[in-house]
């Protein structure tokens, strides 16, 4: 940086002395690879566009600086509960002004055991599914299955030592036994058919529903206990406490962590103090969640200042103009625009699919059983 500054000063002094401007013909030949450019110089219009676009790029640096200040001020003023998705059944952190973050203990281990065994059934399916067209033509699945089978057998032998009830241990054992039986048949025959894969999947499915019940019961019961204690701890400050949870696409509708938090925050807090933030991965970091939260809170103040509504910035601003533009373009094509309904900025609707009239067909495991699509 110092060398660059000296170079700029020297260049300015050289030009100030009235020295002639050096043209392309005056540059030594060895500079050609790095200096001379066969492209035409940028037009005034392009330079003007770049200058205007740079304003938006620089905006991000300004926003980042503001966000850092917002985060510091938010942490100093309001309590915040962060519920993060994790492979261990979630991670809850309580942030209180002037105190170190308090992280709750993990969900009981039966949650991970039940979930792991359930996933094993599906992983076995994934081992064979890509090769259904002709299993004998590409026996790559055999290597994968043999390796996975050894892991399953080892896990099965250790279930008796798990911290679980006898009924839970029996369910885990039975599920793994069914998986091993299917794997052994595939390995012995060196092939499999779709009918065999389907019979395996539907045969183990009742156990998967039971494992879901075991895992979710442990998870929900644990976090209800944690939030009950934290609500007592916060006392009157609960009314100004914020709640954050993260989700990816498949977990939006039945997001357990958000749903548990909803029981304590109440519907009036939805999209106000209780927020469901969509992320690109199952797991994210508290730092990224805090940054997103600070952005939301900061933008709400901005919305009040500019647009007289502190919730307007929760919506994509260009989307309002976009709606009108889409309607206009579809009208030109003789079509009716397909757009979501306009809702109040301060809507407290669940941040997920909630209208039963928006589709048809089953909506739960019970519906699937009643329709005869699954057998208990």
SULFEN-V52485 format. One line per field, one symbol per residue. ss: DSSP state (H for helix, E for strand, C for the rest). phi: phi as a letter, one per 40 degrees, with the letter a starting at -180 (. if undefined). psi: psi as a letter, one per 30 degrees, with the letter a starting at -180 (. if undefined). Layout:
# SULFEN-V52485
ss = ???
phi = ???
psi = ???
This chain:
# SULFEN-V52485
ss = CHHHHHHHHHHHHHHHCCCCCCCHHHCCHHHCCCCCCCCCCCCHHHHHHHHHHHHHHHHHHHHHHHHHHHHHHHHHHCCEEEEECCCCCCEEEEECCCCCCEECCCCCCHHHHHHHHHHHHHHHHHHHHCCCCCCCCCCHHHHHHHHHHHHHHHHHHHHHHCCCCHHHHHHHHHHHHHHHHHHHHHHHHCCCCHHHHHHHHHHHHHHHHHHHHHHHHHHHHHHHHHHHHHHHHHHHHHHHCEEEEEECHHHCCCCHHHHHHHHHHCHHHECCCEEEEECCCCCCCHHHHHHHHHHHHHHHHHHHHHHCCCCHHHCCHHHHHHHHHHHHHHHHCCCCCCCCCCCCCCCCCCCCCCCHHHCCCCCCHHHHHHCCCCCC
phi = .ccccccccccccccccgcccccccccdcccdcbbcbcccccccccccccccccdcccdccccccccccddcccccbbcabbbbcaccghabbbbbdgbcdbbccccdccdccccccccccccccccbdcbddadccbcdcccccccccccccccccccccccacdcccccccccccccccccccccccgaabcccccccccccddccccccccccccccdcccccccccccccfccccbccbbababdcbccbcccccccccccgcccdgbbbbbbcbcbdbbbdcccccccccccccccdccccbgacbdccbcccccccdcccdccccccgbcccbcccbddcdbcdcacbccccabgcbaddcccccgcbbc
psi = eeeeeeeeeeeeeeefggklkkleffkleffeffekkfkllkleeeeeeeeeefeeefeeeeeeeeeeeeeeeeffeklkkjjkklfggljkkkkkkglkkjklllkkffeeeeeeeefeeeeeefefefgeeiefejgefeeeeeeeeeeeeeeeffefglilleeeeeeeeeeeeeeeeeeeeeeefgalleeeeeeeefefeeeeeeeeeeeeeeeeeefeeeeeeeeeefbffefgklkkllllefgeehjeeeeeeefefleffkgdfjkjkklflekaleeeeeeeeeeeeefeeeeeeeggkgfeffkjefeeeeeeeeeeeeeegglkkjlllklkegkgkkhakfjfffalalgleeeeeefgfkk.
